Amino acid sequence: MRRTLDRVGDMVYWPVLDVLVWGLFTVYLSDQFSSGLTIINVLLGAIIL
């Protein structure tokens, strides 16, 4: 596992990228729909985590 850089990259790169993309998407939704659709933000955050 340590010798293959591709596998280590896949184990680190894709989870970090997923957290950044979905985190930014959740922040965008919370800014756009901050007038009462907070349950959607909570559900999206729970699904992502």
C-alpha positions, 0 to 999 in steps of 0.5 A, spaced: 500 500 500 505 504 501 509 503 495 503 505 490 503 512 489 496 511 485 493 508 491 495 513 496 493 518 492 486 515 491 485 514 498 487 522 500 485 526 493 478 523 492 475 524 499 478 531 500 475 533 493 468 530 495 468 534 502 470 540 498 465 540 493 459 538 497 461 543 503 462 548 498 455 546 495 452 546 502 454 553 503 452 555 496 445 552 498 445 555 505 446 562 502 441 562 497 435 559 501 437 562 508 429 564 509 427 557 512 429 551 508 435 549 513 432 542 513 434 541 506 441 543 508 441 539 514 439 533 510 444 534 505 450 535 510 447 528 514 447 525 507 454 527 505 457 525 512 
